[in-house]
Amino acid sequence: MRDEGKGFTLELPHGVLQLPVFLPDATHGVVRSLDASDLLQCGVQAVQMNVFYLMQKPGSSTIKALGGLHHMFAWPKPIVTDSGGFQVYSLIHQNPKYGSLTERGMLFRPEGSSRRFQLTPEKSIQLQVDYGADIVICLDDCTDVDQPLSVQQESVDRTIKWARRCKMEFEHQVELRRLEPRPLLFAVVQGGGSHELRQRCAEELLAIGFDGFGLGGWPLDSKGNLLEEIIAYTRELIPPQFPMHALGVGQPANIVTCARMGYDLFDSTMPTRDARHGRLYIFTDDPTSSKLEGEWYSYLYIQDAQNMKADSPLSPYCDCLCCSNYSRAYLYHLFKVNDSLFYRLATLHNLRFVVQLMRRLRELSIDEKRCTGIGPPCRSSPSEPEIQICMP
């Protein structure tokens, strides 16, 4: 839903999201090196988990015995669960020996495992609802933009059929479990680089009826560049009242580009993975007033020798636990001795950077509406979750 005074908001069973929002990937039920209280201190509004991995480890029976994902992770805020569609692409399309794809679903054997798993549209929905997800995503057949048109056509056909089955199973589960408030159901728009296939997929998914939609397919080209034209076109196909998730988009500049196209939710392992490898995100000017144009951020590589004796925080504009208490030199030391504290502090910093970025994008969106006269006059700035900085 849209509140013109505060931008987009999305009401979910475990809270209201201020949009746009970034969801750290807790793929296996954990944001690596952090716990739920760390995420709350950063101001994170929601996390994203993945049913494909969770059904393997710790396993559905364990998750159920622990009371669902929220109780298992001690996380009070919304959780979005991905369906496993991307893993169809990364596991089976690229490595057919690991499984097979049929109209029924996917049958796979993960590398190093002797056990075979089956994931159908119905099972994906059942598991996501059973886990307690706030946003459930339909199982889809993901592709790469460079795959042949015949493969893209097959992907769209399968994605639409699976989405219809997901919708039927979702409605059955909501009625069976008497869920109130119920989670939201998102479908994924596939079609590769074809405008015609993207349009057909979007129109048929809109006719089926969903609460929101996701950007389908790998969002980058073979050179790592954002597929801006097809991403913008896909957003234009979905009416603006529907929230749209830019699945897998997490590079800071790409987030800004897609947010200005109208995308509302983002997730990626990039900020946390970069942190663990020593690539830290730094605003080049005050994020409370930045226009997010030009060279508005930079990368700091903590292993660089210039940080060895630097008695300054990573960033003067960051209020995370790391920047509030520790120097670049200490982070350099932790990285060099491979201490796990580095992973925690660096991850806290990069996630706080992204939280600050999303807040600024909300503010700029409101300012743009005020200047252009779109919608009613703005009444207030978007609220940010309260941040509690824990001192060591």
PLY file of the C-alpha trace (Angstrom):
ply
format ascii 1.0
element vertex 392
property float x
property float y
property float z
element edge 391
property int vertex1
property int vertex2
end_header
0.00 0.00 0.00
1.13 3.60 -0.51
1.20 6.32 2.13
2.09 9.48 0.22
3.51 11.02 3.39
5.93 8.19 4.02
6.43 6.54 0.65
5.53 2.92 0.15
4.77 0.80 3.18
4.11 -2.91 3.19
2.03 -4.40 6.00
3.09 -7.92 6.93
2.22 -10.29 9.76
5.41 -9.44 11.66
5.50 -5.71 11.01
5.29 -2.85 8.53
8.15 -2.28 6.12
9.16 1.19 4.98
10.07 0.92 1.30
12.44 0.75 -0.42
14.08 -1.79 1.87
17.12 -4.04 1.69
16.88 -7.58 3.05
20.15 -9.20 4.12
20.28 -12.80 2.95
20.05 -15.24 5.83
20.10 -18.01 3.25
20.68 -20.90 5.64
18.75 -19.33 8.53
21.58 -17.03 9.59
23.24 -13.82 8.42
26.80 -15.04 8.69
28.63 -13.85 11.83
25.58 -11.95 13.18
22.63 -12.76 15.40
19.19 -11.20 15.47
20.14 -8.53 18.01
23.02 -7.41 15.78
20.60 -6.95 12.88
18.19 -4.98 15.04
21.02 -2.70 16.17
21.83 -1.99 12.51
18.23 -1.01 11.80
17.52 -3.97 9.51
13.78 -4.25 8.87
13.56 -7.78 7.43
15.69 -10.70 6.26
15.46 -13.14 3.38
15.88 -16.91 3.71
15.83 -19.72 1.16
13.57 -22.77 1.27
15.85 -24.71 -1.10
18.63 -24.75 1.47
16.51 -24.80 4.62
14.67 -27.96 3.55
18.09 -29.67 3.45
19.70 -28.14 6.54
18.49 -27.98 9.24
15.51 -29.69 7.58
11.78 -29.03 7.72
11.09 -31.29 10.70
13.73 -29.44 12.75
12.40 -26.01 11.77
8.88 -27.10 12.71
10.07 -28.56 16.03
11.76 -25.21 16.79
8.54 -23.27 16.15
9.34 -21.86 12.71
12.00 -19.53 11.37
11.16 -16.56 13.57
11.53 -18.55 16.78
14.58 -20.46 15.54
16.44 -17.25 14.60
14.95 -15.20 17.47
13.88 -12.65 14.88
10.74 -10.58 15.63
10.47 -8.81 12.29
9.39 -9.97 8.78
11.03 -12.83 6.92
10.83 -13.29 3.14
11.49 -16.80 1.88
12.77 -17.42 -1.64
11.26 -20.43 -3.36
14.36 -22.10 -4.75
13.78 -20.92 -8.31
17.23 -19.38 -8.60
18.74 -22.69 -7.52
16.95 -24.35 -10.45
19.07 -22.08 -12.63
22.34 -22.32 -10.74
22.20 -26.04 -9.96
20.34 -27.78 -12.75
20.57 -25.46 -15.77
24.31 -25.12 -15.30
25.00 -28.61 -13.93
22.42 -31.09 -15.29
24.14 -33.98 -13.52
22.81 -32.62 -10.21
19.15 -32.96 -11.11
16.34 -32.71 -13.60
13.56 -30.26 -14.33
10.07 -31.34 -15.40
6.60 -29.85 -15.53
6.02 -31.41 -12.11
8.95 -29.67 -10.45
12.63 -30.21 -9.79
14.43 -33.33 -8.61
17.95 -32.72 -7.36
20.88 -34.21 -5.51
23.16 -31.53 -4.01
26.87 -31.95 -4.58
28.39 -34.22 -1.96
25.01 -35.61 -0.85
23.63 -39.09 -1.39
20.08 -37.93 -0.74
17.70 -36.81 -3.48
15.20 -33.99 -2.93
12.07 -33.08 -4.83
10.70 -29.56 -4.92
7.36 -28.89 -6.61
5.40 -25.63 -6.68
3.02 -27.07 -4.09
5.79 -28.25 -1.78
7.61 -24.93 -2.03
4.47 -23.10 -0.89
3.72 -25.62 1.85
7.21 -25.30 3.28
7.31 -21.51 3.14
3.95 -21.22 4.88
4.96 -23.89 7.39
8.16 -21.98 8.16
6.14 -18.86 9.01
7.25 -16.60 6.14
5.75 -13.11 5.82
6.25 -13.04 2.05
6.05 -16.30 0.12
7.56 -16.43 -3.38
6.27 -18.72 -6.13
8.59 -21.36 -7.51
9.83 -20.20 -10.92
12.18 -21.35 -13.65
15.05 -18.85 -13.65
17.22 -18.22 -16.72
20.22 -16.21 -17.81
19.70 -13.43 -20.34
22.17 -15.08 -22.72
20.29 -18.37 -22.95
18.51 -19.10 -26.27
15.01 -17.82 -26.98
13.66 -21.38 -26.92
14.91 -21.77 -23.36
13.36 -18.43 -22.38
10.02 -19.46 -23.87
10.08 -22.74 -21.97
10.97 -20.86 -18.80
8.04 -18.48 -19.17
5.61 -21.32 -19.90
6.79 -23.25 -16.86
6.89 -20.18 -14.61
3.27 -19.28 -15.44
2.05 -22.85 -14.91
3.91 -23.14 -11.66
2.62 -19.75 -10.49
-0.96 -20.88 -11.07
-0.32 -24.02 -9.03
1.41 -21.98 -6.32
-1.58 -19.65 -6.06
-4.01 -22.56 -5.67
-1.84 -24.21 -3.00
-1.33 -20.90 -1.19
-5.06 -20.27 -0.97
-5.57 -23.83 0.26
-2.92 -23.40 2.96
-4.29 -20.05 4.13
-7.80 -21.51 4.44
-6.59 -24.75 6.02
-4.46 -22.99 8.63
-6.88 -20.06 9.05
-3.99 -17.63 8.77
-4.89 -14.13 9.90
-3.19 -11.94 9.01
-2.00 -14.01 6.10
1.40 -13.76 4.44
1.71 -12.14 1.02
2.31 -14.11 -2.17
4.72 -12.84 -4.84
5.14 -14.21 -8.36
8.30 -13.82 -10.47
8.40 -12.28 -13.94
10.70 -14.22 -16.28
11.48 -13.75 -19.98
15.20 -13.14 -20.24
16.02 -10.27 -22.58
12.83 -10.60 -24.66
10.29 -7.79 -24.31
7.58 -10.00 -25.76
8.18 -12.80 -23.28
8.46 -10.41 -20.35
5.15 -8.82 -21.35
3.41 -12.14 -21.76
4.69 -13.41 -18.42
3.69 -10.24 -16.59
0.21 -10.12 -18.14
-0.56 -13.74 -17.32
0.72 -13.41 -13.76
-1.34 -10.27 -13.25
-4.40 -12.15 -14.49
-3.79 -14.93 -11.95
-3.51 -12.32 -9.17
-0.70 -11.83 -6.68
0.21 -9.40 -3.90
3.52 -8.43 -5.46
6.08 -9.46 -8.02
9.77 -10.23 -8.35
12.30 -9.50 -11.07
13.12 -12.88 -12.59
16.43 -13.93 -14.09
20.03 -13.09 -13.30
20.11 -9.24 -13.21
23.60 -8.83 -14.69
25.07 -9.43 -18.12
28.15 -11.54 -18.83
30.38 -8.56 -18.00
28.72 -7.93 -14.65
26.77 -4.86 -15.79
23.22 -4.26 -14.62
20.63 -5.07 -17.32
19.08 -1.63 -16.91
16.88 -1.60 -20.01
15.16 -4.94 -19.40
14.92 -4.31 -15.65
13.22 -0.94 -16.24
10.89 -2.48 -18.82
9.89 -5.26 -16.44
9.01 -2.73 -13.74
6.88 -0.79 -16.25
4.86 -3.93 -16.99
3.66 -4.15 -13.38
1.20 -1.48 -12.16
2.85 0.81 -9.57
0.46 -0.17 -6.77
2.13 -3.59 -6.64
5.43 -3.82 -4.74
8.27 -5.29 -6.76
11.31 -7.17 -5.52
14.61 -6.78 -7.36
15.78 -10.28 -6.55
19.54 -10.60 -6.24
20.34 -6.88 -6.63
22.72 -5.72 -3.89
25.59 -3.66 -5.32
25.03 -0.12 -3.93
24.95 1.71 -7.29
22.60 -0.95 -8.71
20.26 -0.58 -5.74
20.03 3.17 -6.38
19.40 2.63 -10.11
16.65 0.07 -9.51
15.03 2.06 -6.69
14.71 5.02 -9.06
13.02 2.67 -11.55
10.41 1.89 -8.90
11.68 -1.31 -7.28
10.84 -1.61 -3.61
12.60 -4.64 -2.12
16.19 -5.76 -2.57
18.20 -8.74 -1.37
21.69 -10.00 -1.99
24.59 -11.73 -0.28
26.93 -9.07 -1.69
27.16 -6.59 1.25
27.81 -9.33 3.82
30.09 -11.37 1.55
32.09 -8.26 0.64
32.46 -7.47 4.34
33.91 -10.88 5.15
36.43 -10.46 2.32
37.52 -7.02 3.51
35.67 -4.82 1.00
33.86 -2.17 3.05
31.38 0.45 1.85
32.06 4.11 2.61
29.91 7.19 1.92
31.99 9.98 0.38
29.68 12.61 1.86
27.02 12.88 4.54
24.30 10.28 3.76
21.64 12.44 5.40
22.04 15.04 2.63
23.66 13.13 -0.25
21.93 13.23 -3.63
23.39 9.77 -4.37
24.84 11.02 -7.63
28.34 10.87 -9.08
30.97 9.29 -6.81
28.73 9.15 -3.76
30.41 6.09 -2.23
33.68 4.19 -2.42
35.20 0.89 -1.41
37.73 0.62 1.39
39.92 -2.50 1.23
40.93 -3.14 4.82
43.98 -5.24 3.89
45.66 -2.24 2.21
48.86 -1.22 4.00
47.63 2.36 4.46
45.21 1.06 7.10
47.92 -0.59 9.21
48.32 2.38 11.59
45.24 4.43 10.74
43.69 5.60 14.02
40.37 6.61 12.46
37.04 4.87 11.98
36.08 3.28 8.71
33.74 6.18 8.03
33.00 9.49 9.80
29.38 9.18 8.63
28.69 5.78 10.15
27.30 5.14 13.63
27.63 1.36 13.65
29.29 -0.48 16.54
32.48 -0.82 14.52
32.87 2.84 13.56
31.78 4.05 17.00
34.48 2.10 18.82
37.28 0.77 16.61
39.97 2.09 14.29
40.86 1.02 10.80
44.17 -0.20 12.22
42.39 -2.56 14.61
40.21 -3.90 11.79
43.36 -4.37 9.70
44.87 -6.36 12.56
41.78 -8.53 13.01
41.68 -9.25 9.29
45.37 -10.19 9.17
45.07 -12.62 12.10
41.83 -14.00 10.64
39.86 -13.44 13.82
36.11 -13.99 13.70
35.52 -10.61 15.34
36.53 -9.01 12.05
33.65 -10.75 10.26
31.14 -9.45 12.78
32.36 -5.85 12.86
32.80 -5.61 9.09
29.38 -7.13 8.43
27.73 -4.76 10.89
29.35 -1.85 9.08
28.30 -2.85 5.56
24.73 -3.57 6.64
24.52 -0.24 8.45
25.73 1.42 5.24
22.90 -0.21 3.28
20.32 0.72 5.94
21.48 4.35 5.73
21.31 4.14 1.93
17.72 2.89 1.96
16.67 5.62 4.37
18.17 8.25 2.07
16.42 6.74 -0.95
13.09 7.02 0.89
13.81 10.65 1.73
14.80 11.50 -1.83
11.67 9.79 -3.15
9.51 11.96 -0.91
11.42 15.10 -1.90
10.90 14.25 -5.58
7.15 13.88 -5.08
7.07 17.20 -3.23
8.95 18.98 -6.04
6.95 17.46 -8.88
3.59 17.79 -7.17
2.89 14.07 -7.48
0.39 12.96 -4.85
-0.70 14.84 -1.70
1.79 17.06 0.16
4.28 15.08 2.21
3.64 15.13 5.94
6.70 13.47 7.43
9.91 11.66 6.68
10.05 7.88 6.72
10.71 6.46 10.13
13.72 4.26 10.72
13.84 1.44 13.26
15.37 2.56 16.52
19.07 1.83 16.65
20.70 0.71 19.86
24.47 0.84 19.77
25.96 -1.81 22.07
29.22 -0.68 23.63
31.90 -3.34 24.13
0 1
1 2
2 3
3 4
4 5
5 6
6 7
7 8
8 9
9 10
10 11
11 12
12 13
13 14
14 15
15 16
16 17
17 18
18 19
19 20
20 21
21 22
22 23
23 24
24 25
25 26
26 27
27 28
28 29
29 30
30 31
31 32
32 33
33 34
34 35
35 36
36 37
37 38
38 39
39 40
40 41
41 42
42 43
43 44
44 45
45 46
46 47
47 48
48 49
49 50
50 51
51 52
52 53
53 54
54 55
55 56
56 57
57 58
58 59
59 60
60 61
61 62
62 63
63 64
64 65
65 66
66 67
67 68
68 69
69 70
70 71
71 72
72 73
73 74
74 75
75 76
76 77
77 78
78 79
79 80
80 81
81 82
82 83
83 84
84 85
85 86
86 87
87 88
88 89
89 90
90 91
91 92
92 93
93 94
94 95
95 96
96 97
97 98
98 99
99 100
100 101
101 102
102 103
103 104
104 105
105 106
106 107
107 108
108 109
109 110
110 111
111 112
112 113
113 114
114 115
115 116
116 117
117 118
118 119
119 120
120 121
121 122
122 123
123 124
124 125
125 126
126 127
127 128
128 129
129 130
130 131
131 132
132 133
133 134
134 135
135 136
136 137
137 138
138 139
139 140
140 141
141 142
142 143
143 144
144 145
145 146
146 147
147 148
148 149
149 150
150 151
151 152
152 153
153 154
154 155
155 156
156 157
157 158
158 159
159 160
160 161
161 162
162 163
163 164
164 165
165 166
166 167
167 168
168 169
169 170
170 171
171 172
172 173
173 174
174 175
175 176
176 177
177 178
178 179
179 180
180 181
181 182
182 183
183 184
184 185
185 186
186 187
187 188
188 189
189 190
190 191
191 192
192 193
193 194
194 195
195 196
196 197
197 198
198 199
199 200
200 201
201 202
202 203
203 204
204 205
205 206
206 207
207 208
208 209
209 210
210 211
211 212
212 213
213 214
214 215
215 216
216 217
217 218
218 219
219 220
220 221
221 222
222 223
223 224
224 225
225 226
226 227
227 228
228 229
229 230
230 231
231 232
232 233
233 234
234 235
235 236
236 237
237 238
238 239
239 240
240 241
241 242
242 243
243 244
244 245
245 246
246 247
247 248
248 249
249 250
250 251
251 252
252 253
253 254
254 255
255 256
256 257
257 258
258 259
259 260
260 261
261 262
262 263
263 264
264 265
265 266
266 267
267 268
268 269
269 270
270 271
271 272
272 273
273 274
274 275
275 276
276 277
277 278
278 279
279 280
280 281
281 282
282 283
283 284
284 285
285 286
286 287
287 288
288 289
289 290
290 291
291 292
292 293
293 294
294 295
295 296
296 297
297 298
298 299
299 300
300 301
301 302
302 303
303 304
304 305
305 306
306 307
307 308
308 309
309 310
310 311
311 312
312 313
313 314
314 315
315 316
316 317
317 318
318 319
319 320
320 321
321 322
322 323
323 324
324 325
325 326
326 327
327 328
328 329
329 330
330 331
331 332
332 333
333 334
334 335
335 336
336 337
337 338
338 339
339 340
340 341
341 342
342 343
343 344
344 345
345 346
346 347
347 348
348 349
349 350
350 351
351 352
352 353
353 354
354 355
355 356
356 357
357 358
358 359
359 360
360 361
361 362
362 363
363 364
364 365
365 366
366 367
367 368
368 369
369 370
370 371
371 372
372 373
373 374
374 375
375 376
376 377
377 378
378 379
379 380
380 381
381 382
382 383
383 384
384 385
385 386
386 387
387 388
388 389
389 390
390 391
